[in-house]
Amino acid sequence: MENDMDLRDIFAAHAMEGLLAGREYVAIESVANLAYIIADSMIAQRVAPEHPEDED
């Protein structure tokens, strides 16, 4: 079976694992949305300069 998950999906899956760890009840739609927000932020950091210039 072919894996059709891209990097964003993988990051979101791992973020969701952390968000759900130790929780008995959560609104899954909210968790899924937050997981993709976290994944998008992680991807943005991958393409960001390693040492951003100071903004004065």
N, C-alpha and C positions, 0 to 999 in steps of 0.2 A: 504494500500500500504506500502510495506517495504522500509525503508530508507537505501539505500546502501552507504551513505556517511560515510567515515571514518574521523578521527580527522584531517588529513591533508586537506581533502576536505572542512571541516567546517572552519578551519583556513584560507584557501585560499579564501573561499566565503566572509568571513568577511574582509579580506585584500582587496579584490576586491571592496567591498562596499566603503571602505575608499578611494581607489584609484580613483574611479569613481565619488565620491561626488563632486558636483559643477562643473563638467566638461561637456562641450557641445559636444566635439568631442574627441575621443581617438582611437588609433589603438588597437582594442580589443584583438588581438593576443598577443601584447606586454603586455597589462595589465594582461591577464590571466597568461602569463609566469612569470611576476613579482609577481603576487599574490601567485603562488606556490613557488617561491624562498623565499618569506616572510614566508609562511607556514612552509617550511623546516627549516628555521632559528628558528622559534618559537618552533618547535618540538625539535630541537637540544638543545635549552635552557631549555626545560623541563627535559632533561636527563643529563644536565651538572651539575657538583657539585654546590651546593649553594654558597660556598665560595672557589673558585679555588685558588690553591696555587700560590704565586707570582713566576713568572718566571724571574730569574736573568740572 
